[in-house]
Amino acid sequence: MSNIAIIGGTGLTSIKSLEITRREMVSTPYGEPSGPLTHGMLCGHNVVFLARHGYGHTIPPHDVNYRANIWALKSIGVENILAVAAVGGIREDLVPGKLVIPDQIIDYTWSRGNTFFDRGEGPVKHIDFTWPYCESMRQLAIDAAKQAGLDVSEGGTYAATQGPRLETAAEVTRLEKDGADMVGMTGMPEAALARELELCYASCAVVANRAAGRGDGEITIAEIEENLVSGMQQVEKLLEVLLPTCRI
């Protein structure tokens, strides 16, 4: 059994070097996950892979069943999660193709199933979310990226927006004033749900484009897809180094 799962976002619906051993359908009290859990061998290590948006990339960010995804991974014994996500770079140095291991997050989403503690079963529960990512997993990811010779930023604040549309330039200006360095649509409630289930969760953000108003001209899907091809190749290189060390 693997103790680590990779959640793939836009641009990572599969891992080319993953030797698939089986696929597992998991039913949860919160409905169906985004797809079957894919078990396999990557760089000689057991891993579980789940495509956040479905294996055909058909689930928009506001419709992802985050609770079912996280619950399913926990139920099969996963203890550590590295979540891969495409983001728009707000901070000047966050250019397309760069990897970021964020250390903070701001939640701008709404109407998503964002907690396991809402059924009135037992006393009200609160989690400490001061530092939203598992620091041990963050450091492993940073060290792996460096060892692989990748261009990685060791921290930053992720702004999680509702989607599925991209942001306006004015909205990005507001996010920047709030302290955000990058913007994506899937960071929450995923990170908080993992914390509620006491999973060690970190994110690897791939800059797919400059955020609205921070680049030249309009943002195109073709541009995003082109940048994600090289970005996800870097993610696979990171995983090749990370997995042998991930025994948290």
HELIX and SHEET records of a PDB file:
HELIX    1   1 PRO A   61  ASP A   63  5                                   3    
HELIX    2   2 TYR A   66  SER A   75  1                                  10    
HELIX    3   3 GLU A  135  GLN A  147  1                                  13    
HELIX    4   4 ALA A  169  ASP A  178  1                                  10    
HELIX    5   5 GLU A  190  GLU A  196  1                                   7    
HELIX    6   6 ILE A  221  LEU A  242  1                                  22    
HELIX    7   7 LEU A  243  THR A  245  5                                   3    
SHEET    1   A 8 GLU A  19  GLU A  24  0                                        
SHEET    2   A 8 LEU A  37  LEU A  42 -1                                        
SHEET    3   A 8 HIS A  45  ALA A  51 -1                                        
SHEET    4   A 8 ILE A   4  GLY A   8  1                                        
SHEET    5   A 8 ASN A  80  GLY A  89  1                                        
SHEET    6   A 8 MET A 182  GLY A 184 -1                                        
SHEET    7   A 8 THR A 157  ALA A 160  1                                        
SHEET    8   A 8 GLN A 104  ASP A 107  1                                        
SHEET    1   B 8 GLU A  19  GLU A  24  0                                        
SHEET    2   B 8 LEU A  37  LEU A  42 -1                                        
SHEET    3   B 8 HIS A  45  ALA A  51 -1                                        
SHEET    4   B 8 ILE A   4  GLY A   8  1                                        
SHEET    5   B 8 ASN A  80  GLY A  89  1                                        
SHEET    6   B 8 CYS A 200  ARG A 210  1                                        
SHEET    7   B 8 LEU A  99  VAL A 100 -1                                        
SHEET    8   B 8 VAL A 152  SER A 153  1                                        
END                                                                             
